[in-house]
């Protein structure tokens, strides 16, 4: 396989090098590389305005906000969660000495099946942590009703959700805590990075000091904390990428539109976007009739140097260190779902090749 010509499932957007270097010049001049320097603060403010959120805290990756959230509201209890997500959703629960309690997913939206949540709640349950899958929102209203009824906190893993709006508001404004990934594979990125969002000032204060060793000034502490601070080098990348975000999203939309117009949906299906959602075109998953067909298509695409991804796979209840009970819908979909290449630089010729292979099977 010729790596330089390989079509991966995504491609990191790199801004013009001179625009990144402009921010590096500031770092070299200030000699300030971390501890919430001016570039981190500038990035947070730009994102706060763009996303129209109350509070944002930039972090050094997209997993540690989940861990900080669970440390503050999980209380070593049972966490209602989804088996259909990236491994970080489940591993963060276990890492913070909580117990994942899986609830199966909706077969169309691919998000947690809100109708099955309540039956899994016990006196050990402390929170609901679930994922807006591929940027597709959960049933937020019903989840809130359940959480309020049982006095549970809601954490949304919104890793894929940059720019998503639900009912005219940022998706990050829902739940007690939301998190996002700014990993290099995401449509907005800082190389590595992430963010957490929280509207409650008191809880946000806890989250903030938790991400900075618990510091209260130089030599005093509010409480327990860890190091989750974003560096100036990461923020520099984010600031250089930021002016292109609308261009990135519009480029991805064109690819999604091509798939929607040319794939044979008698042979495959894709997820249903929840009503009242302004989606961000973050991923393009297709679900085959069987795993056998998926593997055949995957092999034929690889022969053409096109590399889709089995994502999410496997269903997280089957991971060896979890051993959760069976989740029939999640397990079935995880075996048959494939994310297609999606980034603005894809040519029509490449897209035609992808579609032809899928439609021929």
Buried (B, 14 or more C-beta within 10 A) or exposed (E): EEEEEEBBBBBEBEBEEEBBEEBBEBBEEEEBEBEBBEBBEBBBEBBBEBBEBBBBBBBBBBBBBBBBBBBBBBBEBBBBBBBBBBEBBBBBBBBBEBBBBBBBBBBEBBBBBBEBBBEBBEEEBBBBBBBBBBBBBBBBEEBBEBBEEBEBBBBBBBBBBBBBBBBEEBBBBBBBBBBBBBBBBBBBBBBBBBBBBBBBEEBBEBBBBBBBBBBEEEEEEBEEBBEBBBBBBBBBBBBBBBEBBEEBBEBBBEBBEBBEEBBEEEBBBBBEBBEEBBBBBBBBBBBBEEBEBBBBBBEBBEEBBBBBBBBBBBBBBBBEEBEBEEBEBBBBBBBBBBBBBBBBEBEEEBBEBBBEBBBEB
